[in-house]
């Protein structure tokens, strides 16, 4: 099971922001799309991650004035990334160890998708249920 298998089902369309975008516009995009995180992309390069955690930490430290700052000032950088060939279990382990919820998927220097821990867990559960069902069918037919 690889990240590519998840992207096949999920697709590769990724909502993103640029490092020069204001934090306010990025927060509006998070709210509008009902998502928790955005990759920050300049050209084809993922330069960081902007998440709800960044918003909360920055507003708590600097007040609402920080919302006018560029995303580059508050994003988490560098972004930890994965490749489409990485196994789902390796990516899950990485996310758990580093306490991350989202990973950009990079192939030949370009972002080809974005996965969340929810995407990976859902895929694992679906696979486990499918395998359990196949085993039950096998046992019943023996």
C-alpha positions as CSV (number, residue, x, y, z in Angstrom):
1,X,0.0,0.0,0.0
2,X,1.5,3.3,-1.1
3,X,0.6,6.9,-1.0
4,X,-0.1,6.7,-4.8
5,X,-3.0,4.3,-4.0
6,X,-4.5,6.9,-1.8
7,X,-4.1,9.7,-4.4
8,X,-5.8,7.5,-6.9
9,X,-9.0,7.5,-4.8
10,X,-8.6,11.0,-3.4
11,X,-7.3,12.8,-6.5
12,X,-4.5,15.3,-6.8
13,X,-6.3,18.6,-6.7
14,X,-4.8,20.6,-3.8
15,X,-6.0,24.0,-2.4
16,X,-2.8,26.1,-1.7
17,X,-1.5,29.5,-0.9
18,X,1.6,31.5,-1.8
19,X,4.1,32.7,0.8
20,X,3.2,36.3,0.2
21,X,-0.6,35.8,0.8
22,X,-1.9,37.4,4.0
23,X,-2.6,35.2,6.9
24,X,-6.1,36.7,6.9
25,X,-6.8,35.4,3.3
26,X,-5.3,32.0,4.2
27,X,-7.6,31.8,7.3
28,X,-10.6,32.7,5.2
29,X,-9.7,29.9,2.7
30,X,-9.4,27.4,5.6
31,X,-12.8,28.4,6.8
32,X,-14.4,28.5,3.3
33,X,-13.1,25.0,2.4
34,X,-13.6,23.6,5.9
35,X,-10.0,22.3,6.0
36,X,-7.3,22.5,8.6
37,X,-4.1,23.0,6.6
38,X,-2.8,24.5,3.4
39,X,0.5,23.9,1.6
40,X,2.4,27.1,0.9
41,X,3.7,26.9,-2.7
42,X,5.9,29.3,-4.6
43,X,6.3,28.4,-8.2
44,X,6.3,24.6,-8.1
45,X,8.1,24.4,-4.7
46,X,6.4,23.6,-1.4
47,X,8.0,26.1,0.9
48,X,5.9,25.5,4.0
49,X,2.7,24.4,5.6
50,X,0.1,26.8,7.1
51,X,-2.3,25.2,9.6
52,X,-4.9,26.0,12.2
53,X,-2.1,25.4,14.8
54,X,-0.1,28.2,13.3
55,X,-3.1,30.5,13.5
56,X,-3.8,29.7,17.1
57,X,-0.2,30.1,18.2
58,X,0.4,33.4,16.4
59,X,-2.9,35.0,17.5
60,X,-2.2,33.9,21.1
61,X,1.3,35.4,20.9
62,X,0.7,38.5,18.8
63,X,-3.0,39.3,18.8
64,X,-5.2,39.7,15.8
65,X,-2.9,42.2,14.1
66,X,-0.8,39.2,13.0
67,X,-3.6,38.3,10.5
68,X,-2.2,41.0,8.2
69,X,1.2,39.4,8.1
70,X,2.3,37.3,5.1
71,X,1.9,33.5,5.5
72,X,5.7,33.2,5.1
73,X,6.1,34.8,8.5
74,X,4.0,32.3,10.4
75,X,4.1,29.1,8.4
76,X,5.8,25.9,9.5
77,X,8.9,25.5,7.3
78,X,10.5,23.5,5.8
79,X,7.6,21.2,5.0
80,X,8.1,17.5,5.6
81,X,7.1,15.7,2.4
82,X,6.5,12.2,1.1
83,X,6.7,10.6,-2.3
84,X,4.0,8.6,-4.0
85,X,6.0,5.4,-3.6
86,X,6.2,5.7,0.2
87,X,4.2,3.1,2.0
88,X,1.1,4.1,3.9
89,X,2.5,2.6,7.1
90,X,5.8,4.5,6.8
91,X,3.9,7.7,6.3
92,X,1.6,7.0,9.3
93,X,4.7,6.3,11.4
94,X,6.3,9.6,10.3
95,X,3.1,11.6,11.0
96,X,2.8,10.0,14.5
97,X,6.5,10.6,15.4
98,X,6.6,14.2,14.1
99,X,3.0,15.0,15.3
100,X,1.9,16.0,11.9
101,X,-1.6,15.8,10.4
102,X,-0.8,16.6,6.7
103,X,1.9,15.9,4.2
104,X,2.5,17.2,0.7
105,X,3.2,14.5,-1.8
106,X,6.2,15.4,-4.0
107,X,7.3,13.7,-7.2
108,X,10.3,15.0,-9.3
109,X,10.3,18.2,-7.4
110,X,6.6,19.0,-7.9
111,X,3.6,18.6,-5.6
112,X,1.3,15.9,-6.9
113,X,-1.1,15.6,-4.0
114,X,-1.7,16.2,-0.3
115,X,-2.6,13.6,2.3
116,X,-4.0,13.8,5.8
117,X,-3.7,11.4,8.6
118,X,-7.4,10.8,8.2
119,X,-6.9,9.8,4.5
120,X,-4.2,7.3,5.6
121,X,-6.2,5.8,8.5
122,X,-9.4,5.5,6.4
123,X,-7.4,3.7,3.7
124,X,-5.9,1.3,6.3
125,X,-9.3,0.6,7.8
126,X,-10.8,-0.1,4.4
127,X,-8.0,-2.5,3.5
128,X,-8.3,-4.3,6.9
129,X,-12.1,-4.7,6.5
130,X,-11.6,-5.9,3.0
131,X,-9.1,-8.5,4.1
132,X,-11.3,-9.6,7.0
133,X,-14.2,-10.0,4.7
134,X,-12.1,-12.1,2.3
135,X,-11.0,-14.3,5.1
136,X,-14.5,-14.8,6.4
137,X,-15.7,-15.8,2.9
138,X,-12.7,-18.2,2.5
139,X,-13.4,-19.9,5.9
140,X,-17.2,-20.2,5.1
141,X,-16.4,-21.9,1.8
142,X,-13.8,-24.4,3.2
